[in-house]
Amino acid sequence: MAAGKVLLQAEDIRRALLRIAHEIVEHNRGGKDIVLVGIQARGAPLAWRLAKSIEALEGVSVPVGRLDITLYRDDLEREHFRPNIRETQIPVDLSEKHVVLVDDVLYTGRTIRAAMDAVMDFGRPRTIQLAVLIDRGHRELPIRADYVGKNIPTSRLEEIELHLLETDGTDETILLPPQEDA
């Protein structure tokens, strides 16, 4: 675990995701025709948590997929970039569905742009919406989240690290201070 300021603990994350689930259901007038697609790595477990909450609220099972956006990135040509490709699994045709992309932290918007490009390879959704646990600002592209767990303004030098039970053994969000040059 990195040293930094804890911004969200397990209960804060649970409440934020429950609120997002309510907002998704309200905006889409129920759970019908919604598909949650989690962006690898930490967006995928968040999507599963949202699906469980929506099922508890609406009594409908919402399909959940996971998406690897590595090959859609705009920085693949960087000299020392070695992509770590993860599995993409989309359980249904996305045509005419309300696709909710789920990610952990929204920053520049480049990951979301790549995810939208990737989603289009799986059909033509009626809508693409975005749910993020944390919005830290500093957009480089005109992208905004439809559903936000928490807005946390940061400097470009700070980092936000999200730990999830499914991937890290604990639920917490940490603000890391600017790193000094080595």
ABEGO torsion letter per residue (X at the ends): XBBEBBABBAAAAAAAAAAAAAAAAAAAGEABGBBBBBBOAAAAAAAAAAAAAAAAAAGBBBBBBBBBAAAABAAAABAABBBBBBBBBBABBABGBBBBBBBABBBAGAAAAAAAAAAAAAEBBABBBBBBABBAEGBABBBBBABBABBBBBBAABBBBBBBAAAAGBBBBBBBBBBBBX
